[in-house]
Amino acid sequence: MSKVLITGATGFIGNHVTRLCLERGDEVRVMVMPGEDRSPLDGMDVEFVEGNLLDPDSLPKAVKGVEKLYHLAALFAIWTKDPDLHYKINVEGARSMMQAAKAADVEKIVYTSSIAAIGVAGKDAMATEQTPFRSWPFASEYIMSKYISHLLVKGMVNDGLPVTMVMPGLPFGPGDRAPTPTGTMIIGTMKGQMKNYWDGGVCPVDVRDVAAGHVLAMDKGRIGESYILANREANMTNKEFLSLIGRIAGVDKVATREISHKTMLRVARIAEFISKITGKAPVTTYKNSLFVMQHCYVDPSKAIEELGLPQTPIETAVRDSVEWFRENGYA
């Protein structure tokens, strides 16, 4: 039992991490932004503290007196009105939080990085924690911010920061309130909107396995090491994954028409142009489209062997996600 601080606890993965920490008897403090909706934490026995990654002076109070820190808070979006917001939150915010934790003598930190921080191995290969980053052509502000923040946090290990980094795949499962960009894939399929598919591949994983990976990394993860939190058997093409969602959701005619990369990029450019006029988020961006055309397959063997990362069948994650979205009126 430890006293822990969790940032991003109202988010999809963070909410599941919070539940696991409470179940194992940890004394949990969660950092929320002033005015942030706390309803995802209803019924949980947690201590609230207000803090903002954009306000470094608010962070020392959040980490004071805690033994361990799970830092999950980040901006995950394909587009923002202020492109620099990803860097302000995901890079500078992470730096400020790590500095505050180190000053407070926090014993151990688990930092939530992303598979976006490593390279794409290619259509017939799986990336590992050692795959060098080479995503420059399709690196959005989100991808670049996670890559830079990963290097920044890892570099702070040399100054004595006791941190282990975890890199989740694409999480699916119950409780995706936002919903996240990944959850919108399931909702779109459930609504019959995913008739098209494109050449590319994904690495879906049960969000509950990702949450377990965080806790396991806290207990067993080596300082300065990174661990991919994914499902070894779930790497699949976009067509395969969308078809799987369709079968489980009972939706016909899913992923029946292939859209060329050329067409996708043309649509993305138009969407971005309209966005500049309206100020509203586009359905996609040029770089996001380039990214989803990649075959982003990963090998989580290191986390499985060193941490004991669970490997829940992806069918279970999709089924539970579909049921949760339906029960909560999303589709």
C-alpha positions as CSV (number, residue, x, y, z in Angstrom):
1,M,0.0,0.0,0.0
2,S,1.4,3.4,-1.0
3,K,0.3,7.0,-1.2
4,V,0.1,7.7,-5.0
5,L,-0.7,10.7,-7.2
6,I,-2.4,10.1,-10.5
7,T,-2.6,12.8,-13.1
8,G,-5.1,12.3,-15.9
9,A,-7.3,10.2,-13.7
10,T,-10.5,11.4,-15.4
11,G,-9.2,10.2,-18.7
12,F,-9.8,6.8,-20.3
13,I,-6.6,5.0,-19.2
14,G,-6.1,7.1,-16.1
15,N,-9.6,6.2,-14.8
16,H,-8.8,2.5,-15.0
17,V,-5.4,3.0,-13.4
18,T,-7.2,4.8,-10.5
19,R,-9.6,1.9,-10.0
20,L,-6.7,-0.6,-9.9
21,C,-4.8,1.4,-7.4
22,L,-7.8,1.6,-5.1
23,E,-8.5,-2.1,-5.5
24,R,-5.0,-2.9,-4.3
25,G,-5.3,-0.6,-1.3
26,D,-3.3,2.4,-2.3
27,E,-4.1,5.8,-0.9
28,V,-4.9,7.7,-4.0
29,R,-4.7,11.4,-4.7
30,V,-5.8,12.7,-8.1
31,M,-4.8,15.9,-9.7
32,V,-7.6,17.7,-11.6
33,M,-7.7,21.0,-13.3
34,P,-9.7,23.9,-11.7
35,G,-13.3,23.5,-13.0
36,E,-12.6,20.0,-14.5
37,D,-15.5,17.5,-14.6
38,R,-14.9,15.1,-11.8
39,S,-17.9,12.8,-12.5
40,P,-15.7,10.0,-14.0
41,L,-14.4,9.6,-10.4
42,D,-17.8,9.5,-8.7
43,G,-17.9,6.8,-6.0
44,M,-14.1,6.5,-5.8
45,D,-12.4,7.1,-2.5
46,V,-9.8,9.6,-3.7
47,E,-8.3,12.8,-2.5
48,F,-8.6,15.7,-5.0
49,V,-6.0,18.3,-5.5
50,E,-6.1,21.0,-8.1
51,G,-3.2,21.5,-10.5
52,N,-2.5,22.5,-14.1
53,L,0.4,21.4,-16.2
54,L,0.4,24.8,-17.8
55,D,1.0,26.3,-14.3
56,P,4.3,24.9,-12.8
57,D,3.7,26.6,-9.5
58,S,0.5,24.5,-8.9
59,L,2.4,21.2,-9.1
60,P,4.5,21.1,-5.9
61,K,1.3,21.0,-3.8
62,A,0.1,18.0,-5.9
63,V,3.1,15.9,-5.3
64,K,3.8,16.9,-1.7
65,G,3.8,13.8,0.6
66,V,3.2,11.2,-2.1
67,E,5.4,8.2,-2.5
68,K,4.6,7.3,-6.1
69,L,3.4,9.1,-9.2
70,Y,1.5,8.0,-12.3
71,H,1.7,10.8,-14.8
72,L,-0.9,10.2,-17.5
73,A,-2.2,13.7,-18.1
74,A,-1.6,14.7,-21.7
75,L,-3.3,16.3,-24.7
76,F,-4.4,13.6,-27.2
77,A,-6.0,15.2,-30.2
78,I,-5.5,15.2,-34.0
79,W,-6.1,19.0,-34.1
80,T,-6.1,22.0,-31.9
81,K,-6.6,25.7,-32.6
82,D,-3.3,26.4,-30.9
83,P,-0.8,23.9,-32.5
84,D,1.7,24.7,-29.7
85,L,-0.7,23.4,-27.0
86,H,0.6,19.9,-27.5
87,Y,4.1,21.0,-26.7
88,K,3.0,23.2,-23.8
89,I,1.1,20.3,-22.1
90,N,2.9,17.1,-23.3
91,V,6.5,18.4,-23.2
92,E,6.8,21.5,-20.9
93,G,4.0,20.2,-18.7
94,A,5.7,16.8,-18.3
95,R,9.0,18.5,-17.6
96,S,7.4,20.6,-14.8
97,M,5.7,17.6,-13.3
98,M,8.9,15.5,-13.3
99,Q,10.8,18.4,-11.7
100,A,8.2,18.8,-9.0
101,A,8.2,15.1,-8.3
102,K,12.0,14.9,-8.1
103,A,12.1,17.9,-5.7
104,A,9.5,16.2,-3.5
105,D,11.6,13.0,-3.4
106,V,8.9,10.9,-5.0
107,E,10.2,7.3,-4.8
108,K,9.0,6.0,-8.2
109,I,7.3,7.5,-11.2
110,V,5.5,5.8,-14.1
111,Y,5.3,8.1,-17.1
112,T,2.8,7.4,-19.8
113,S,4.5,7.8,-23.1
114,S,3.1,6.4,-26.4
115,I,4.0,4.0,-29.2
116,A,4.1,7.3,-31.2
117,A,7.5,7.9,-29.6
118,I,9.1,5.0,-31.5
119,G,9.4,4.2,-35.2
120,V,7.1,2.3,-37.4
121,A,8.7,-1.0,-38.4
122,G,6.8,-1.5,-41.6
123,K,4.1,-3.7,-43.0
124,D,5.7,-7.1,-42.3
125,A,7.5,-6.2,-39.0
126,M,6.8,-5.2,-35.4
127,A,8.3,-2.3,-33.6
128,T,10.0,-2.7,-30.3
129,E,11.2,-0.3,-27.6
130,Q,14.4,-0.1,-29.6
131,T,13.0,0.8,-33.0
132,P,14.3,4.3,-33.8
133,F,11.9,7.1,-34.5
134,R,11.6,7.9,-38.2
135,S,8.0,9.2,-38.4
136,W,9.1,12.7,-39.6
137,P,6.8,12.7,-42.7
138,F,3.7,12.1,-40.8
139,A,4.6,13.4,-37.3
140,S,1.7,15.6,-36.2
141,E,2.0,18.0,-33.2
142,Y,0.8,15.1,-31.0
143,I,3.3,12.6,-32.3
144,M,6.2,15.1,-32.1
145,S,5.2,16.2,-28.6
146,K,5.2,12.6,-27.4
147,Y,8.5,11.8,-29.0
148,I,10.1,14.9,-27.5
149,S,8.6,14.3,-24.1
150,H,9.7,10.7,-24.1
151,L,13.3,11.7,-24.8
152,L,13.1,14.5,-22.2
153,V,11.8,12.3,-19.4
154,K,14.3,9.5,-20.2
155,G,17.1,12.1,-20.2
156,M,16.1,13.2,-16.7
157,V,17.0,9.7,-15.4
158,N,20.6,10.8,-15.7
159,D,19.8,13.5,-13.1
160,G,18.4,10.9,-10.7
161,L,14.7,10.9,-11.8
162,P,13.3,7.5,-10.7
163,V,11.0,6.9,-13.7
164,T,9.8,4.0,-15.8
165,M,8.1,4.8,-19.1
166,V,5.2,2.9,-20.6
167,M,4.0,3.1,-24.2
168,P,0.4,2.0,-24.8
169,G,-1.0,0.8,-28.1
170,L,-4.5,1.8,-29.1
171,P,-6.7,1.2,-26.1
172,F,-10.3,0.0,-26.3
173,G,-12.8,-1.1,-23.7
174,P,-15.5,0.3,-21.4
175,G,-15.4,3.8,-20.0
176,D,-14.3,5.8,-23.0
177,R,-16.3,8.9,-22.1
178,A,-14.7,11.5,-24.3
179,P,-14.6,9.4,-26.5
180,T,-11.0,9.2,-27.5
181,P,-10.0,9.2,-31.2
182,T,-9.7,5.4,-30.9
183,G,-13.1,5.1,-29.4
184,T,-14.6,7.0,-32.3
185,M,-13.6,4.2,-34.6
186,I,-16.0,1.8,-32.7
187,I,-18.8,4.4,-32.5
188,G,-18.5,5.1,-36.2
189,T,-18.7,1.5,-37.0
190,M,-21.7,1.0,-34.8
191,K,-23.4,3.8,-36.6
192,G,-22.8,2.2,-40.0
193,Q,-20.3,5.0,-41.0
194,M,-17.3,2.8,-41.6
195,K,-18.0,1.3,-45.0
196,N,-14.6,2.5,-46.2
197,Y,-11.2,1.2,-45.3
198,W,-7.6,2.0,-46.3
199,D,-4.3,0.3,-46.4
200,G,-2.8,0.5,-43.0
201,G,-2.6,-1.4,-39.7
202,V,-3.2,-0.9,-36.0
203,C,-2.3,-2.4,-32.6
204,P,-5.4,-2.5,-30.5
205,V,-5.2,-3.5,-26.8
206,D,-7.7,-3.8,-23.9
207,V,-7.5,-0.6,-21.8
208,R,-7.7,-2.8,-18.7
209,D,-4.5,-4.5,-19.7
210,V,-2.9,-1.1,-20.3
211,A,-4.0,0.0,-16.8
212,A,-2.6,-3.2,-15.3
213,G,0.7,-2.5,-17.2
214,H,1.0,0.8,-15.4
215,V,0.7,-0.8,-12.0
216,L,3.0,-3.6,-13.0
217,A,5.5,-1.1,-14.2
218,M,5.4,0.7,-10.9
219,D,6.1,-2.6,-9.1
220,K,8.5,-4.3,-11.5
221,G,9.6,-1.8,-14.1
222,R,13.3,-0.9,-14.3
223,I,14.3,2.7,-13.9
224,G,15.0,4.3,-17.2
225,E,13.4,1.5,-19.2
226,S,10.4,1.7,-21.6
227,Y,7.7,-0.9,-22.0
228,I,5.2,-1.3,-24.8
229,L,1.8,-2.1,-23.4
230,A,0.0,-3.9,-26.2
231,N,-1.4,-7.2,-27.3
232,R,1.0,-9.4,-29.2
233,E,-1.8,-11.2,-31.1
234,A,-3.8,-8.2,-32.0
235,N,-1.7,-6.5,-34.7
236,M,-4.0,-6.3,-37.7
237,T,-4.9,-4.3,-40.8
238,N,-7.5,-1.6,-40.6
239,K,-9.8,-3.7,-42.7
240,E,-9.4,-6.7,-40.3
241,F,-10.0,-4.5,-37.3
242,L,-13.0,-2.7,-38.6
243,S,-14.5,-6.0,-39.8
244,L,-14.0,-7.4,-36.3
245,I,-15.9,-4.5,-34.8
246,G,-18.7,-4.9,-37.3
247,R,-19.1,-8.6,-36.5
248,I,-19.1,-8.1,-32.8
249,A,-21.5,-5.1,-33.1
250,G,-23.8,-6.9,-35.5
251,V,-23.3,-4.2,-38.2
252,D,-23.3,-5.3,-41.9
253,K,-21.3,-3.9,-44.7
254,V,-18.3,-2.7,-42.7
255,A,-15.0,-2.0,-44.5
256,T,-16.3,-3.1,-47.9
257,R,-14.7,-0.4,-50.1
258,E,-11.0,0.5,-50.2
259,I,-10.2,4.1,-50.4
260,S,-6.9,5.0,-52.0
261,H,-4.2,6.9,-50.2
262,K,-4.4,9.6,-52.8
263,T,-8.1,10.1,-52.2
264,M,-7.6,10.2,-48.4
265,L,-5.0,12.9,-48.6
266,R,-7.1,15.0,-51.0
267,V,-10.0,14.8,-48.5
268,A,-7.6,15.7,-45.6
269,R,-6.4,18.8,-47.4
270,I,-9.9,19.9,-48.1
271,A,-10.9,19.3,-44.5
272,E,-8.0,21.3,-43.2
273,F,-8.8,24.2,-45.6
274,I,-12.4,24.3,-44.4
275,S,-11.2,24.1,-40.8
276,K,-9.1,27.3,-41.3
277,I,-12.3,29.1,-42.4
278,T,-14.7,27.8,-39.8
279,G,-12.3,27.4,-36.9
280,K,-13.8,24.0,-36.2
281,A,-11.8,20.7,-35.9
282,P,-11.5,18.8,-39.2
283,V,-12.5,15.2,-39.4
284,T,-8.9,14.5,-40.1
285,T,-5.6,16.2,-41.0
286,Y,-3.1,15.6,-43.7
287,K,-0.5,14.3,-41.3
288,N,-3.0,12.2,-39.4
289,S,-4.1,10.6,-42.6
290,L,-0.5,9.8,-43.5
291,F,-0.1,8.3,-40.0
292,V,-3.2,6.0,-40.2
293,M,-1.9,4.7,-43.6
294,Q,1.1,3.2,-41.8
295,H,1.2,-0.4,-40.5
296,C,1.8,0.4,-36.8
297,Y,2.5,-3.1,-35.4
298,V,4.3,-3.5,-32.1
299,D,5.9,-6.3,-30.1
300,P,5.1,-6.1,-26.3
301,S,7.3,-9.1,-25.4
302,K,9.4,-7.1,-23.0
303,A,6.4,-6.0,-21.0
304,I,5.0,-9.5,-21.1
305,E,8.2,-11.2,-19.9
306,E,9.4,-8.6,-17.4
307,L,6.2,-7.2,-16.0
308,G,3.7,-10.0,-16.6
309,L,1.5,-7.8,-18.9
310,P,-1.9,-9.5,-19.3
311,Q,-3.0,-10.4,-22.9
312,T,-6.8,-10.2,-22.9
313,P,-8.2,-11.2,-26.3
314,I,-9.0,-8.1,-28.3
315,E,-12.4,-9.5,-29.1
316,T,-13.2,-9.1,-25.4
317,A,-12.1,-5.4,-25.4
318,V,-14.2,-4.7,-28.5
319,R,-17.2,-6.5,-27.2
320,D,-17.1,-4.7,-23.8
321,S,-16.5,-1.4,-25.6
322,V,-19.5,-1.9,-27.9
323,E,-21.7,-2.8,-24.9
324,W,-20.6,0.2,-22.9
325,F,-21.2,2.7,-25.7
326,R,-24.6,1.3,-26.3
327,E,-25.6,1.3,-22.6
328,N,-24.4,4.9,-22.4
329,G,-26.2,6.2,-25.5
330,Y,-23.3,6.8,-27.8
331,A,-24.7,4.7,-30.6
